[in-house]
Amino acid sequence: MFSPLAKLVQRAGELRWFRLRAKAEGYDWLRLNHPEAGAHCAKIRAEFTMHNGLAAVLLVSAAVYVFSDEAWRWSVLGDLIVGELLAAVRGRTTRDTFSATVTEFVKEAGFVNSKAT
């Protein structure tokens, strides 16, 4: 249910305000030809997906908290917003780690970019 919003959080982290890095070229090739290295990269990918999902949940929680009928405190709203921002930044840094790891693994494994040939 939150995955489209989590993908939006990921895309927001890829905007020009942040350093846009190249996508992880050869990830599918790595998973097929070197399953252990591919599994390691898949774990890192799952981590940045989890952080983006957590950021989405905290964002929705902050919005729901603002419109709730119960009395609310600014400190709780601030905590939700700060938590959302931290999760989004952590998702971005983990995505950068994923890209760097895949790039290093495919380079060491001898991957040849199909677009370069």
N, C-alpha and C positions, 0 to 999 in steps of 0.2 A: 504494500500500500504506500509505503514511503519511498520506494525505490526511484520513482520519477523525480521526486524532490531531492533525493540523494544524488542523482545524476546531475541535477541542476546545480547543486552545491559544488560538485566536481568541476563542471563546466565554468562556474564562476571563478574557481581557483585557477583556471587556465586562461583567464582574460589577460589583456595586455598590461594590466597594472602589475602583474606578477611576471617573473621571468618564464616565458613559455619554453619548455624544453621539447626536444624531439620525442616523438612517440617511440615506444619500445618495438623497434623493428626486429622481426625474427622470433617473437615470443611463441607463436604457434609451431614454428619449425623446431625450436628448442624443446618444447613439450613432447613433440613426436620423436625426435631423434636422441634426446638426452633426458629421459624421464625424471631422473633424480634432480638435475638442475632445474628442469621445468617445474617440478613440484615445489622446489624452494621459491621460485619466482611466483608461482600461483599463491603460495602462502602470503607473500608480501602484497600481492594484488588484493587478496581477501582482506588484509589489514587496512589498506587505504579505502576499500569499499565500506568496511565496517565504520571507519572514522567519518566518512561522508554520510552514512546512514545515521550515525549518532548526532552529527551536526543537524541533520534534517529533523530528527525527533526533538532535539532541544529547541530548534527554531519554532516548530509547531507548538511545543509546550509553552514557550514564551507568549506566542500569539493567543493561545487558549487562556493562559493565565491573565492576560490583560483584559479579556472580555468576560471573565468569570464574574458571577454575581457576588461571590464572597469577598470579604475585605482582604486586600492583598497589600504586600509590603514591597517597597522599592528594592530592598536587598535581594529578595527572591527573584524578581524580574532581572536585576543586574547579574545575579549568579547564572541564570539561564542564558542570558545573552553572551556573557563572557565564556561560559562553557561551550556555547555554539561556535563562537569565533575560534576558540582554542581547538575544538575538534576539527573544524574546517582547515585550519592551518596545519594541524597534525596530519590530516588526510593528504594535503598537498605535499608536505615533506616526505611522507611515506610513498606517495606516487613518484616523486623524484628519485627516491631510493630504488623503487621498482624499476624505473627506466634505466638507471645507471647499472643495476645488477643484470638486467637482461642484456643490455649493450655489452657489458664485460663478458658475460657468459657466451653470447653468440660470437663475439670476436675470438675468444679462446677456442671455441668449438669449430671455427672455420666456416661460419655462415657466410654465404655470398648473397648480397642483395640482388634480388631478381630484377629490380628496376635499373640497376647499374649495367646489366649485360645487354 
